[in-house]
């Protein structure tokens, strides 16, 4: 007759099962992270984006307030891939992904929406503040130093910004589509710009000190 396995309360520090349990827990944590993050950039993926937006909408409907999103897309990224190769393009995406992470607060949620498009979820953020952040990011991207064979490769992004307030009753998908329309307007207006719904006071731009702080550590070049 087989003996029963020991209960956890019967185990000691030298229990033969502890290492196995620890390894399994680590594997579960790694798999959970893979499910929620983009493998290339390390940012959150579409699945987590929709979860975060729905969480914010539920919170606003309970407690009031607002949150904003920024939809960001590289300009003419196909030309970057065509002229410099897909590996260079991937490195550009990774570099800008890191730049976005360093530009945001800890509570913000940077996501790769797909391809060269990103969405930034900004909890407890009004439109004015979101637009100011978008303008700083837009200008910051133009100062990122990417070199290919001694040649600097300029990058620009266009952005659409929108705010969700507690009085609204649209879905996360509808809100995302609305912000994406502002992104489309930015592209149609000439690219390398930020578009958003009308606001009383436009964004203030970026001071020299803000630019210096934002760009610190971003003189990077993809390795071929």
Secondary structure as a PSIPRED ss2 file (coil, helix, strand):
# PSIPRED VFORMAT (PSIPRED V4.0)

   1 X C   1.000  0.000  0.000
   2 X C   1.000  0.000  0.000
   3 X C   1.000  0.000  0.000
   4 X C   1.000  0.000  0.000
   5 X C   1.000  0.000  0.000
   6 X C   1.000  0.000  0.000
   7 X C   1.000  0.000  0.000
   8 X H   0.000  1.000  0.000
   9 X H   0.000  1.000  0.000
  10 X H   0.000  1.000  0.000
  11 X C   1.000  0.000  0.000
  12 X C   1.000  0.000  0.000
  13 X C   1.000  0.000  0.000
  14 X C   1.000  0.000  0.000
  15 X C   1.000  0.000  0.000
  16 X C   1.000  0.000  0.000
  17 X C   1.000  0.000  0.000
  18 X H   0.000  1.000  0.000
  19 X H   0.000  1.000  0.000
  20 X H   0.000  1.000  0.000
  21 X H   0.000  1.000  0.000
  22 X H   0.000  1.000  0.000
  23 X H   0.000  1.000  0.000
  24 X H   0.000  1.000  0.000
  25 X H   0.000  1.000  0.000
  26 X H   0.000  1.000  0.000
  27 X H   0.000  1.000  0.000
  28 X H   0.000  1.000  0.000
  29 X H   0.000  1.000  0.000
  30 X H   0.000  1.000  0.000
  31 X H   0.000  1.000  0.000
  32 X H   0.000  1.000  0.000
  33 X H   0.000  1.000  0.000
  34 X H   0.000  1.000  0.000
  35 X H   0.000  1.000  0.000
  36 X H   0.000  1.000  0.000
  37 X E   0.000  0.000  1.000
  38 X C   1.000  0.000  0.000
  39 X C   1.000  0.000  0.000
  40 X C   1.000  0.000  0.000
  41 X C   1.000  0.000  0.000
  42 X C   1.000  0.000  0.000
  43 X C   1.000  0.000  0.000
  44 X E   0.000  0.000  1.000
  45 X C   1.000  0.000  0.000
  46 X H   0.000  1.000  0.000
  47 X H   0.000  1.000  0.000
  48 X H   0.000  1.000  0.000
  49 X H   0.000  1.000  0.000
  50 X H   0.000  1.000  0.000
  51 X H   0.000  1.000  0.000
  52 X H   0.000  1.000  0.000
  53 X H   0.000  1.000  0.000
  54 X H   0.000  1.000  0.000
  55 X H   0.000  1.000  0.000
  56 X H   0.000  1.000  0.000
  57 X H   0.000  1.000  0.000
  58 X H   0.000  1.000  0.000
  59 X H   0.000  1.000  0.000
  60 X H   0.000  1.000  0.000
  61 X H   0.000  1.000  0.000
  62 X H   0.000  1.000  0.000
  63 X H   0.000  1.000  0.000
  64 X C   1.000  0.000  0.000
  65 X C   1.000  0.000  0.000
  66 X E   0.000  0.000  1.000
  67 X E   0.000  0.000  1.000
  68 X E   0.000  0.000  1.000
  69 X E   0.000  0.000  1.000
  70 X E   0.000  0.000  1.000
  71 X E   0.000  0.000  1.000
  72 X E   0.000  0.000  1.000
  73 X E   0.000  0.000  1.000
  74 X E   0.000  0.000  1.000
  75 X C   1.000  0.000  0.000
  76 X C   1.000  0.000  0.000
  77 X H   0.000  1.000  0.000
  78 X H   0.000  1.000  0.000
  79 X H   0.000  1.000  0.000
  80 X H   0.000  1.000  0.000
  81 X H   0.000  1.000  0.000
  82 X H   0.000  1.000  0.000
  83 X H   0.000  1.000  0.000
  84 X H   0.000  1.000  0.000
  85 X C   1.000  0.000  0.000
  86 X H   0.000  1.000  0.000
  87 X H   0.000  1.000  0.000
  88 X H   0.000  1.000  0.000
  89 X H   0.000  1.000  0.000
  90 X H   0.000  1.000  0.000
  91 X H   0.000  1.000  0.000
  92 X H   0.000  1.000  0.000
  93 X H   0.000  1.000  0.000
  94 X H   0.000  1.000  0.000
  95 X H   0.000  1.000  0.000
  96 X H   0.000  1.000  0.000
  97 X H   0.000  1.000  0.000
  98 X H   0.000  1.000  0.000
  99 X H   0.000  1.000  0.000
 100 X H   0.000  1.000  0.000
 101 X H   0.000  1.000  0.000
 102 X H   0.000  1.000  0.000
 103 X H   0.000  1.000  0.000
 104 X C   1.000  0.000  0.000
 105 X C   1.000  0.000  0.000
 106 X C   1.000  0.000  0.000
 107 X C   1.000  0.000  0.000
 108 X C   1.000  0.000  0.000
 109 X E   0.000  0.000  1.000
 110 X E   0.000  0.000  1.000
 111 X E   0.000  0.000  1.000
 112 X E   0.000  0.000  1.000
 113 X E   0.000  0.000  1.000
 114 X E   0.000  0.000  1.000
 115 X C   1.000  0.000  0.000
 116 X C   1.000  0.000  0.000
 117 X E   0.000  0.000  1.000
 118 X E   0.000  0.000  1.000
 119 X E   0.000  0.000  1.000
 120 X E   0.000  0.000  1.000
 121 X E   0.000  0.000  1.000
 122 X E   0.000  0.000  1.000
 123 X E   0.000  0.000  1.000
 124 X C   1.000  0.000  0.000
 125 X C   1.000  0.000  0.000
 126 X C   1.000  0.000  0.000
 127 X H   0.000  1.000  0.000
 128 X H   0.000  1.000  0.000
 129 X H   0.000  1.000  0.000
 130 X H   0.000  1.000  0.000
 131 X H   0.000  1.000  0.000
 132 X H   0.000  1.000  0.000
 133 X H   0.000  1.000  0.000
 134 X H   0.000  1.000  0.000
 135 X H   0.000  1.000  0.000
 136 X H   0.000  1.000  0.000
 137 X H   0.000  1.000  0.000
 138 X H   0.000  1.000  0.000
 139 X H   0.000  1.000  0.000
 140 X H   0.000  1.000  0.000
 141 X H   0.000  1.000  0.000
 142 X H   0.000  1.000  0.000
 143 X C   1.000  0.000  0.000
 144 X C   1.000  0.000  0.000
 145 X C   1.000  0.000  0.000
 146 X C   1.000  0.000  0.000
 147 X E   0.000  0.000  1.000
 148 X E   0.000  0.000  1.000
 149 X C   1.000  0.000  0.000
 150 X C   1.000  0.000  0.000
 151 X E   0.000  0.000  1.000
 152 X E   0.000  0.000  1.000
 153 X C   1.000  0.000  0.000
 154 X C   1.000  0.000  0.000
 155 X C   1.000  0.000  0.000
 156 X C   1.000  0.000  0.000
 157 X E   0.000  0.000  1.000
 158 X E   0.000  0.000  1.000
 159 X E   0.000  0.000  1.000
 160 X E   0.000  0.000  1.000
 161 X E   0.000  0.000  1.000
 162 X E   0.000  0.000  1.000
 163 X E   0.000  0.000  1.000
 164 X E   0.000  0.000  1.000
 165 X E   0.000  0.000  1.000
 166 X C   1.000  0.000  0.000
 167 X C   1.000  0.000  0.000
 168 X C   1.000  0.000  0.000
 169 X C   1.000  0.000  0.000
 170 X C   1.000  0.000  0.000
 171 X C   1.000  0.000  0.000
 172 X H   0.000  1.000  0.000
 173 X H   0.000  1.000  0.000
 174 X H   0.000  1.000  0.000
 175 X H   0.000  1.000  0.000
 176 X H   0.000  1.000  0.000
 177 X H   0.000  1.000  0.000
 178 X H   0.000  1.000  0.000
 179 X H   0.000  1.000  0.000
 180 X H   0.000  1.000  0.000
 181 X H   0.000  1.000  0.000
 182 X H   0.000  1.000  0.000
 183 X H   0.000  1.000  0.000
 184 X H   0.000  1.000  0.000
 185 X H   0.000  1.000  0.000
 186 X H   0.000  1.000  0.000
 187 X H   0.000  1.000  0.000
 188 X H   0.000  1.000  0.000
 189 X C   1.000  0.000  0.000
 190 X C   1.000  0.000  0.000
 191 X C   1.000  0.000  0.000
 192 X C   1.000  0.000  0.000
 193 X C   1.000  0.000  0.000
 194 X E   0.000  0.000  1.000
 195 X E   0.000  0.000  1.000
 196 X E   0.000  0.000  1.000
 197 X C   1.000  0.000  0.000
 198 X C   1.000  0.000  0.000
 199 X C   1.000  0.000  0.000
 200 X C   1.000  0.000  0.000
 201 X C   1.000  0.000  0.000
 202 X C   1.000  0.000  0.000
 203 X C   1.000  0.000  0.000
 204 X C   1.000  0.000  0.000
 205 X C   1.000  0.000  0.000
 206 X C   1.000  0.000  0.000
 207 X C   1.000  0.000  0.000
 208 X H   0.000  1.000  0.000
 209 X H   0.000  1.000  0.000
 210 X H   0.000  1.000  0.000
 211 X H   0.000  1.000  0.000
 212 X H   0.000  1.000  0.000
 213 X H   0.000  1.000  0.000
 214 X H   0.000  1.000  0.000
 215 X H   0.000  1.000  0.000
 216 X C   1.000  0.000  0.000
 217 X C   1.000  0.000  0.000
 218 X C   1.000  0.000  0.000
 219 X C   1.000  0.000  0.000
 220 X C   1.000  0.000  0.000
 221 X C   1.000  0.000  0.000
 222 X C   1.000  0.000  0.000
 223 X C   1.000  0.000  0.000
 224 X C   1.000  0.000  0.000
